[in-house]
Amino acid sequence: MSVGVLLMTHEAVGHAIISAAHHVMPKLPLRVDAVEVPPNADPDVMRTLTAHHARELDHGDGVLILADLYGATPCNIGLSLGALGVRLRCVSGLNLPMLLRVLNYAEKPLDELAEIAASGGRGGIFIDHA
């Protein structure tokens, strides 16, 4: 068994990041899916859709939610899924380095993957010293 990964993002972000991850790593070692929340979406409808995706991804080890922006609707919907009975952890600030780091440590348990995700996301940010 392994952790499932659910990207909770604004429209057109999540699937683009998954596509980029496939470019770097053609066979993803974890189950990864995305729920993209369009503008003016009904939060209840999106919550139902997200719950379905989370249940599909959970094979017993939980689901790591990677959200694009803390406090925004996609993240809030992800955070609201705790009542599902699925073990969840949520990390915000999604970027490609974050997802790739998680995929490179696919064997790790949920809590550790959440820490790895945050570290990978921060570690992928650089400022040039020109």
C-alpha positions in Angstrom: 0.0 0.0 0.0 1.0 3.6 -0.4 -0.2 7.1 0.2 -2.4 8.8 -2.5 -1.7 12.3 -3.5 -4.5 14.8 -4.3 -3.7 18.2 -5.7 -6.3 20.8 -4.7 -5.8 23.8 -7.0 -7.4 26.7 -8.8 -8.5 25.9 -12.4 -5.8 24.8 -14.8 -3.1 24.4 -12.2 -3.3 20.9 -10.8 -3.3 18.9 -14.1 -0.6 21.1 -15.5 1.7 20.2 -12.5 0.9 16.5 -12.9 1.7 16.7 -16.6 5.1 18.4 -15.8 5.8 15.7 -13.2 5.1 13.0 -15.9 7.7 14.8 -18.1 10.3 14.5 -15.5 9.2 11.1 -14.2 7.2 9.2 -16.8 5.9 6.5 -14.4 4.7 8.1 -11.2 5.3 5.8 -8.2 2.2 7.1 -6.3 -1.4 7.5 -7.3 -1.8 11.2 -8.1 -4.9 13.1 -9.1 -6.1 16.7 -9.1 -9.3 18.6 -8.3 -9.3 22.0 -10.0 -11.8 24.5 -8.6 -13.2 26.8 -11.3 -14.2 30.4 -10.5 -17.7 30.6 -9.0 -17.9 26.8 -8.3 -20.4 25.6 -5.8 -18.2 24.6 -2.8 -20.7 21.8 -1.8 -20.5 20.3 -5.3 -16.7 20.6 -5.2 -16.5 19.0 -1.8 -18.5 16.0 -3.0 -16.2 15.6 -6.0 -13.1 16.0 -3.9 -14.4 13.4 -1.4 -14.9 10.9 -4.3 -11.3 11.5 -5.5 -9.9 11.2 -1.9 -11.7 7.9 -1.4 -10.4 6.6 -4.8 -6.9 7.5 -3.9 -6.9 6.0 -0.4 -5.8 2.4 -0.3 -5.4 2.4 3.5 -2.3 4.6 4.0 -4.1 7.9 3.7 -4.1 10.9 1.3 -1.7 13.7 1.1 -3.4 16.9 -0.1 -1.1 19.4 -1.8 -2.9 22.7 -2.2 -1.9 25.7 -4.2 -2.8 28.5 -1.8 -3.5 28.3 1.9 -6.9 29.8 2.9 -8.3 29.7 -0.7 -11.3 27.7 -1.6 -9.4 24.6 -3.0 -7.4 24.3 0.2 -10.4 24.9 2.4 -12.3 22.2 0.6 -9.4 19.8 1.1 -9.1 20.6 4.8 -12.9 20.0 5.2 -12.5 16.3 4.3 -11.3 15.2 7.7 -14.8 13.9 8.5 -14.6 11.3 5.7 -12.7 8.7 7.8 -9.8 9.0 5.4 -6.4 9.9 7.0 -5.5 13.2 5.5 -2.6 15.7 5.7 -2.6 19.0 3.8 0.4 21.0 2.7 -0.1 24.3 0.9 2.2 26.3 -1.5 2.1 23.6 -4.1 4.9 23.7 -6.7 6.6 21.2 -9.0 9.6 20.6 -6.7 7.2 19.8 -3.9 5.4 17.1 -5.9 8.6 15.7 -7.3 10.1 15.4 -3.8 7.0 13.5 -2.6 7.2 11.2 -5.6 10.9 10.5 -4.8 10.0 9.3 -1.3 6.9 7.3 -2.3 7.6 4.6 0.4 7.3 7.0 3.3 4.2 7.2 5.6 1.7 10.0 5.3 3.0 12.2 8.2 6.6 12.0 7.0 5.5 12.7 3.4 3.8 15.9 4.6 7.1 17.1 6.0 9.0 16.0 2.9 6.5 17.9 0.8 6.9 21.1 2.7 10.7 20.8 2.7 10.7 20.1 -1.1 8.5 23.1 -1.8 10.7 25.4 0.2 13.8 23.9 -1.2 12.7 24.6 -4.8 12.7 28.3 -4.3 15.8 30.2 -5.1 16.9 33.8 -5.7 19.7 34.4 -8.1 22.6 36.5 -6.8 23.2 38.5 -10.0 
